[in-house]
């Protein structure tokens, strides 16, 4: 499923690039970083790994110098928990992926540095697995539409290439419970 979503995202981004190759209005890019899941692991005997690697593939359209619309496919990585229940070691994990569409407000501080803020909606899928050996095994997929907020900086290396760093916050739904996932990432974007 991940390979299929990644392939579709790459085709979409390639199509955006071909469709507006000489216009300087379309950009594509990618970032890698770390996500921190805000899940409750404060119970006795439970250990959690709430920080994980993440990535995002971006396609955007500059409406003018101050506004853009951006679509992206993202992976929030995987959070893991372990607990000892008597002599049995139980484990659980949740993996988040999704698509988002956001409006982007941009401002250039000078010719090289710029900043942006974004607000949008994300369709987030969280695949949850839990296992207590010899007792039960559970697998559940929860998909929900949630808000996404972000702040970032860009640094133009050339007319077409910019480095990008950003902080984003998304809500995710695990079963009936909503959690927040904060993500910090860095990457590059290319403007056609």
C-alpha positions as CSV (number, residue, x, y, z in Angstrom):
1,X,0.0,0.0,0.0
2,X,2.8,2.4,0.9
3,X,4.6,1.7,-2.5
4,X,1.3,2.3,-4.3
5,X,0.7,5.6,-2.5
6,X,4.3,6.7,-3.1
7,X,4.1,5.9,-6.8
8,X,0.8,7.8,-7.2
9,X,2.3,10.8,-5.4
10,X,5.4,10.8,-7.6
11,X,3.2,10.6,-10.7
12,X,1.0,13.5,-9.5
13,X,4.1,15.6,-8.8
14,X,5.6,14.8,-12.2
15,X,2.4,15.8,-13.8
16,X,2.3,19.1,-12.0
17,X,5.9,19.7,-13.2
18,X,5.3,18.9,-16.8
19,X,2.0,20.9,-16.9
20,X,3.7,24.1,-15.9
21,X,7.3,23.6,-16.8
22,X,8.1,27.1,-17.8
23,X,5.8,29.1,-15.5
24,X,7.8,29.4,-12.2
25,X,4.5,28.8,-10.4
26,X,4.8,25.1,-9.7
27,X,7.2,23.6,-7.2
28,X,8.0,20.1,-6.0
29,X,10.1,18.9,-3.1
30,X,10.6,16.6,-0.2
31,X,11.5,16.7,3.4
32,X,12.8,14.2,6.1
33,X,12.6,14.7,9.8
34,X,11.3,13.5,13.1
35,X,7.8,13.1,14.4
36,X,6.9,13.1,18.1
37,X,3.6,11.4,18.9
38,X,1.7,12.7,21.9
39,X,0.4,9.4,23.2
40,X,-0.1,8.4,26.9
41,X,2.6,6.0,28.1
42,X,2.7,7.0,31.7
43,X,1.4,3.8,33.1
44,X,3.5,1.5,35.3
45,X,5.5,-1.1,33.4
46,X,4.9,0.6,30.0
47,X,7.8,1.8,27.8
48,X,7.2,3.9,24.7
49,X,9.3,5.1,21.8
50,X,7.2,8.2,20.8
51,X,9.9,9.8,18.5
52,X,10.3,8.4,15.0
53,X,11.5,9.2,11.5
54,X,9.2,10.9,9.0
55,X,9.1,12.1,5.4
56,X,7.0,14.1,3.0
57,X,6.7,14.6,-0.7
58,X,5.4,18.0,-1.7
59,X,3.8,19.6,-4.8
60,X,2.7,23.3,-4.8
61,X,1.3,26.0,-6.9
62,X,2.3,29.7,-6.3
63,X,-0.8,31.8,-6.8
64,X,1.3,35.0,-6.4
65,X,4.4,35.9,-4.4
66,X,2.5,35.7,-1.1
67,X,0.1,32.8,-1.5
68,X,0.4,29.2,-2.6
69,X,-1.6,26.0,-2.5
70,X,0.3,22.9,-1.5
71,X,-0.5,19.1,-1.6
72,X,1.6,16.5,0.0
73,X,1.9,12.8,0.8
74,X,3.5,12.2,4.3
75,X,4.6,9.4,6.6
76,X,4.6,10.2,10.3
77,X,6.6,7.1,11.1
78,X,5.8,4.5,13.7
79,X,5.3,4.8,17.5
80,X,5.9,1.6,19.6
81,X,5.0,0.6,23.1
82,X,5.9,-2.5,25.2
83,X,4.6,-3.7,28.5
84,X,5.3,-6.7,30.8
85,X,2.1,-8.4,31.9
86,X,3.2,-11.0,34.3
87,X,5.7,-13.2,32.4
88,X,4.3,-12.1,29.0
89,X,5.7,-9.2,27.0
90,X,2.9,-7.3,25.2
91,X,3.6,-4.9,22.3
92,X,1.7,-2.3,20.3
93,X,2.5,0.0,17.4
94,X,0.8,2.7,15.4
95,X,2.0,3.9,11.9
96,X,0.6,7.1,10.4
97,X,0.5,8.1,6.7
98,X,-1.7,10.5,4.7
99,X,-2.4,13.2,2.2
100,X,-2.9,16.9,2.9
101,X,-4.0,20.0,1.1
102,X,-3.1,23.4,2.6
103,X,-3.1,27.1,1.9
104,X,0.3,28.7,2.3
105,X,0.9,32.3,3.3
106,X,4.5,33.4,2.4
107,X,6.8,36.3,3.1
108,X,10.3,37.1,1.8
109,X,12.5,38.6,4.4
110,X,15.2,39.3,1.8
111,X,16.3,37.8,-1.5
112,X,17.5,34.6,0.1
113,X,15.4,34.0,3.2
114,X,11.6,33.6,3.4
115,X,9.0,32.3,5.9
116,X,5.7,30.7,5.5
117,X,2.7,29.6,7.5
118,X,0.2,27.0,6.4
119,X,-3.3,25.8,7.3
120,X,-5.0,22.9,5.8
121,X,-6.7,19.5,6.1
122,X,-5.1,16.1,6.2
123,X,-6.6,12.7,5.5
124,X,-4.6,10.6,8.0
125,X,-4.6,6.8,8.2
126,X,-3.3,5.2,11.3
127,X,-2.6,1.4,11.2
128,X,-2.5,0.0,14.8
129,X,-1.3,-3.4,15.8
130,X,-1.3,-4.9,19.3
131,X,-0.1,-8.3,20.4
132,X,-0.2,-10.2,23.7
133,X,1.4,-13.6,22.9
134,X,-0.8,-16.6,23.4
135,X,-3.7,-14.3,24.4
136,X,-4.8,-12.0,21.5
137,X,-3.6,-10.1,18.5
138,X,-5.3,-7.0,17.1
139,X,-5.0,-5.0,13.9
140,X,-7.0,-1.9,13.2
141,X,-6.9,0.9,10.6
142,X,-8.5,4.3,11.5
143,X,-8.8,7.0,8.9
144,X,-9.9,10.5,9.7
145,X,-9.8,14.0,8.3
146,X,-7.9,16.3,10.6
147,X,-6.5,19.9,10.6
148,X,-2.8,20.5,9.9
149,X,-0.9,23.7,10.9
150,X,2.7,24.6,10.0
151,X,5.4,27.2,10.1
152,X,8.6,27.2,8.1
153,X,11.6,28.9,6.6
154,X,13.1,28.7,3.2
155,X,16.6,29.6,1.9
156,X,17.1,30.1,-1.8
157,X,20.3,28.4,-3.0
158,X,19.5,29.5,-6.6
159,X,16.5,30.8,-8.6
160,X,15.0,27.3,-8.8
161,X,16.3,25.5,-5.6
162,X,15.5,26.4,-2.0
163,X,16.2,24.6,1.2
164,X,13.2,24.2,3.5
165,X,12.7,23.7,7.2
166,X,9.3,23.4,8.9
167,X,7.4,22.5,12.0
168,X,3.9,20.9,11.6
169,X,1.3,19.8,13.9
170,X,-1.4,17.3,13.0
171,X,-4.2,15.5,14.8
172,X,-4.5,11.7,14.3
173,X,-7.2,9.4,15.4
174,X,-6.2,6.0,17.0
175,X,-9.4,4.1,17.4
176,X,-11.8,6.5,19.2
177,X,-8.9,8.6,20.7
178,X,-7.4,11.7,19.1
179,X,-3.7,12.5,19.6
180,X,-1.4,15.2,18.3
181,X,1.7,14.4,16.2
182,X,4.3,17.2,15.9
183,X,6.8,17.0,13.1
184,X,10.0,18.9,12.4
185,X,11.6,18.3,9.0
186,X,14.2,19.7,6.5
187,X,14.4,19.3,2.8
188,X,14.6,20.9,-0.6
189,X,12.1,22.2,-3.1
190,X,12.5,22.9,-6.8
191,X,10.5,25.7,-8.6
192,X,9.9,25.2,-12.3
